[in-house]
């Protein structure tokens, strides 16, 4: 089983996604978790939510 957690945290659109055996299981943009848009760096909530 191959598990990949991908994230983009150093641009204005922070996001995370989870792949298991090449299949996309979940993805989320950090701005969907709060009331602020264009979050720079994020809070890490996207990684937890994707998992």
C-alpha positions in Angstrom: 0.0 0.0 0.0 1.4 3.4 -1.0 0.2 6.5 0.8 1.1 10.0 -0.3 0.2 13.2 1.5 0.8 16.1 -0.8 0.5 19.7 0.4 1.2 23.2 -0.8 1.8 25.5 2.2 4.2 28.3 1.0 1.9 30.0 -1.5 -1.3 32.1 -1.0 -3.5 29.0 -1.8 -2.5 26.4 0.9 -4.0 23.0 0.2 -3.5 19.3 1.0 -4.5 16.0 -0.8 -4.2 12.3 0.1 -3.5 9.5 -2.4 -3.7 5.8 -1.6 -2.4 3.4 -4.3 -2.6 6.2 -6.9 -6.2 7.0 -6.1 -7.3 10.4 -4.9 -9.0 9.9 -1.5 -9.4 13.5 -0.3 -8.3 17.0 -1.0 -9.0 20.4 0.7 -8.0 24.0 0.4 -7.1 25.7 3.6 -9.5 28.6 2.9 -12.4 26.2 3.1 -11.6 25.5 6.7 -11.9 29.1 7.9 -13.4 32.4 7.1 -10.2 33.9 5.5 -9.4 33.7 1.8 -5.9 33.5 0.4 -4.3 32.0 3.5 -0.5 32.1 3.3 1.2 29.2 5.1 -2.0 27.8 6.5 -2.5 26.3 9.9 -2.0 22.7 9.0 -5.7 21.9 9.2 -5.8 20.8 5.6 -3.4 17.9 6.2 -5.5 16.7 9.2 -8.7 17.0 7.2 -7.3 15.2 4.2 -6.2 12.3 6.3 
